[in-house]
Amino acid sequence: MTPRISASSYSNTAPLIWSFLYGSNRGRYELILDTAPARSLELLLQKRVDAALVPVIAFQLLDGVRLIPDVCVGAKEKVRSVCLITKGKDLSQVKTVSLDTSSKTSVYLTKIIFREFLGFEPVWKDAAPDLEAMLDESDCALLIGDPALNLSEPPAVAGGLSIRTFDLAGLWRQYSGLGFVFAMWMTRKESCEIDFAAARSEGLLHLEEIISNYISENALKREDLLSYLSENISYSIDDSMQKGLGLYFELAAKNGLIETNKPLTFTGDN
């Protein structure tokens, strides 16, 4: 049976999946794409895929999963595609937050930033990723993926309203001094036959082709999208990001967002 994998179709995952769509791994594996990372998590939970690129918090929420080492969607400083957005307010003035539930990792990170670093907790509201509707309901919105990326460059306007954007990885870096890992490949198997690191390296050699595929769906100029994929997003985990992942899990447990902080387990570990 052909191994099955799943990932979101956001532009920031494109270098990780290019090999499976167009490169040396094309036809060797069945790739299931969806706009929301939460869908890949659901497929992994249901054991319908052999591996999935999912929000990192899934490691703490699912039993029996292992991380595939080194390969990730993360940021050393600013990520640009995961943002808190207000109607001109500073975050210290926020009373209600509409949460795009596409990724639990970003939802939990938002709660940690408010509780741990800003020192208060607003009212949370789950919402579909529609910025105007979110800001009608709340004075702050968490937006994820390409919709957030398109608003990351000031001056930002939504529905004729001037807005302020706060980069979530940038806030994490500001307060913790560390990088952040948003998503990783995970599997329920002890080992994985798929070389995701080689697939990543192949994809990064084809950024110009990837940008051509996504530019029509994106408000950014070609050079801005190239900068995003080559400078903002990190597809390998450095020491700062590894420490950031550990601190994130530690604070998630401290704040009752996960039951326990499981030690990291990778494919190939005994």
C-alpha positions in Angstrom: 0.0 0.0 0.0 1.3 3.5 -0.9 2.2 5.4 2.3 0.0 8.4 2.9 1.0 11.8 4.4 -0.9 14.9 5.1 -0.1 18.7 5.3 -1.8 22.0 5.1 -1.7 23.9 1.8 -0.4 27.2 3.3 2.4 28.8 1.3 4.8 28.2 4.2 4.5 24.4 3.9 5.2 24.4 0.2 9.0 23.8 0.4 8.3 20.8 2.6 5.8 19.2 0.2 7.2 20.3 -3.2 9.2 17.1 -3.6 6.0 15.0 -3.1 4.0 17.0 -5.6 6.5 17.8 -8.3 10.0 16.4 -7.4 11.7 13.1 -6.8 9.1 11.8 -4.4 6.2 12.4 -6.8 4.0 9.2 -7.1 5.9 7.4 -4.3 3.6 8.7 -1.6 0.0 9.8 -1.4 -0.2 13.4 -0.2 -3.5 14.8 1.3 -3.7 18.6 1.4 -6.1 20.8 3.3 -6.2 24.6 4.1 -6.2 24.0 7.9 -3.4 22.3 9.8 -6.1 21.0 12.1 -7.3 18.7 9.3 -3.9 17.0 9.1 -4.0 16.5 12.9 -7.5 14.9 12.5 -6.1 12.4 9.9 -3.2 11.5 12.2 -5.5 11.0 15.1 -7.7 8.7 13.0 -4.7 6.8 11.9 -5.6 7.5 8.3 -2.1 8.7 7.4 1.4 7.4 8.1 2.8 10.8 8.9 1.4 14.4 9.0 2.8 17.9 9.2 0.8 19.2 12.2 0.9 21.9 14.9 3.6 21.0 17.4 1.1 20.9 20.4 -0.3 17.7 18.8 2.7 15.9 20.3 1.4 16.6 23.8 -2.2 15.9 22.9 -1.9 12.6 21.1 -0.7 9.3 22.6 1.9 7.3 20.8 3.2 9.9 18.3 6.8 10.6 17.5 8.4 13.7 16.1 10.4 13.4 12.9 13.6 15.3 13.8 15.0 18.6 12.5 12.3 19.4 9.8 9.8 22.0 10.8 7.8 25.2 10.1 9.2 27.7 12.5 10.7 31.1 12.9 13.9 32.4 14.5 12.5 35.9 14.9 9.3 37.1 13.1 7.0 34.7 11.3 4.7 37.2 9.5 1.9 34.6 9.0 0.7 34.2 12.6 -0.5 37.5 13.9 -2.6 39.2 16.6 -4.6 42.0 15.0 -6.4 44.9 16.7 -8.5 47.9 15.6 -5.6 50.2 16.4 -5.3 49.2 20.1 -2.2 48.1 22.0 -2.4 44.6 23.3 -2.5 45.9 26.9 -5.9 47.4 26.0 -7.4 44.2 24.7 -10.4 42.8 26.5 -11.7 40.2 24.0 -9.8 38.0 21.4 -11.4 36.0 18.5 -9.2 32.9 17.9 -8.7 31.3 14.5 -8.9 27.7 15.6 -7.0 26.4 12.6 -4.0 25.7 14.8 -4.1 24.9 18.5 -0.3 25.6 18.7 -1.0 29.3 17.9 -4.1 29.5 20.1 -2.1 28.1 23.0 0.8 30.4 22.3 -1.6 33.4 22.3 -3.0 32.4 25.7 0.6 31.9 27.1 1.6 35.4 25.8 -1.3 37.1 27.5 -1.1 35.1 30.8 2.7 34.9 31.2 4.0 38.0 29.5 1.2 40.6 29.4 -0.1 39.6 32.8 -3.8 39.3 32.2 -6.4 37.2 30.4 -9.0 38.5 28.0 -12.2 36.8 27.0 -11.6 34.2 24.4 -14.0 33.5 21.4 -13.5 30.7 18.9 -14.0 32.0 15.3 -13.8 31.2 11.7 -10.8 33.0 10.0 -12.7 36.0 8.7 -10.9 39.1 10.0 -13.8 41.6 9.6 -16.2 39.3 11.4 -13.7 38.6 14.1 -13.0 42.3 14.7 -16.8 42.9 14.8 -17.0 40.4 17.7 -13.8 41.3 19.5 -11.2 44.0 19.7 -8.4 41.5 18.8 -8.1 38.6 16.4 -5.7 35.7 16.0 -5.2 35.1 12.3 -3.1 32.2 10.9 -1.6 31.4 7.5 -1.8 33.2 4.2 -4.6 35.5 5.3 -2.4 36.8 8.1 0.6 37.1 5.8 -1.3 39.3 3.5 -1.8 41.8 6.4 1.7 41.6 7.8 3.1 44.6 5.9 2.1 48.1 7.3 0.1 50.1 6.7 -2.6 47.3 7.1 -6.2 47.9 6.3 -9.2 45.5 6.6 -12.6 46.6 5.4 -11.5 50.2 5.3 -10.4 50.0 9.0 -6.8 50.8 9.9 -5.5 47.9 12.0 -2.4 47.0 14.0 -0.6 43.7 13.6 1.5 42.0 16.2 3.7 39.1 15.0 3.2 36.1 17.3 6.7 34.7 16.9 8.1 38.3 17.3 6.2 38.6 20.6 7.5 35.2 21.8 11.1 36.3 20.8 10.6 39.7 22.6 9.6 38.1 25.9 11.5 34.8 25.9 14.5 35.5 23.7 14.0 32.3 21.8 12.8 31.1 18.4 9.6 29.2 17.9 8.5 25.9 16.2 4.9 26.0 14.9 4.6 22.6 13.1 6.6 19.4 12.6 6.1 16.1 10.8 4.8 13.4 13.2 4.1 9.7 12.9 2.8 6.9 15.1 5.5 4.6 13.9 8.9 4.0 15.7 10.7 4.7 12.4 9.8 6.5 9.2 10.9 5.4 5.7 10.3 8.8 4.2 13.3 11.2 4.1 11.5 14.4 5.0 14.9 16.2 5.4 15.9 15.4 1.9 12.5 16.4 0.6 12.8 19.8 2.4 16.2 20.4 0.9 14.9 19.6 -2.6 12.0 22.0 -2.0 14.2 24.8 -0.9 16.1 24.5 -4.3 12.8 25.3 -6.1 11.6 28.5 -4.3 11.1 30.4 -7.6 8.8 27.7 -8.9 6.9 27.6 -5.6 6.4 31.3 -5.6 5.0 31.1 -9.1 2.4 28.6 -7.9 1.3 30.9 -5.0 1.8 34.4 -6.2 -1.7 34.6 -7.8 -3.3 33.7 -4.4 -1.2 36.2 -2.4 -1.3 39.9 -2.0 2.5 40.1 -1.6 5.0 41.0 -4.3 7.2 38.2 -5.6 10.3 39.5 -3.7 8.3 39.7 -0.5 7.0 36.1 -0.8 10.6 35.0 -1.5 11.8 36.9 1.6 9.1 35.3 3.7 9.9 31.7 2.6 13.7 32.1 2.7 14.2 34.5 5.6 11.1 34.5 7.9 10.3 30.8 7.9 12.9 28.4 9.2 12.6 24.8 8.0 15.3 23.4 10.3 15.4 23.6 14.1 18.4 25.4 15.6 19.3 25.5 19.3 17.2 28.6 20.0 14.1 27.0 18.4 14.7 23.7 20.3 14.9 25.6 23.6 11.8 27.6 22.6 9.9 24.4 21.9 10.8 23.1 25.4 9.8 26.3 27.1 6.5 26.4 25.1 5.6 22.9 26.3 6.6 23.8 29.9 4.4 27.0 29.9 1.5 25.1 28.3 1.6 22.6 31.2 2.0 25.3 33.8 -1.1 27.1 32.4 -3.2 23.9 32.3 -3.4 23.9 28.5 -1.9 20.3 28.4 -2.2 17.7 31.1 1.5 16.8 31.3 4.7 17.9 29.6 5.8 14.7 27.9 9.6 14.5 27.0 10.3 14.8 23.4 10.4 11.5 21.5 11.7 11.2 18.0 11.7 8.5 15.3 14.6 6.3 15.9 14.6 6.8 19.7 14.6 3.5 21.7 
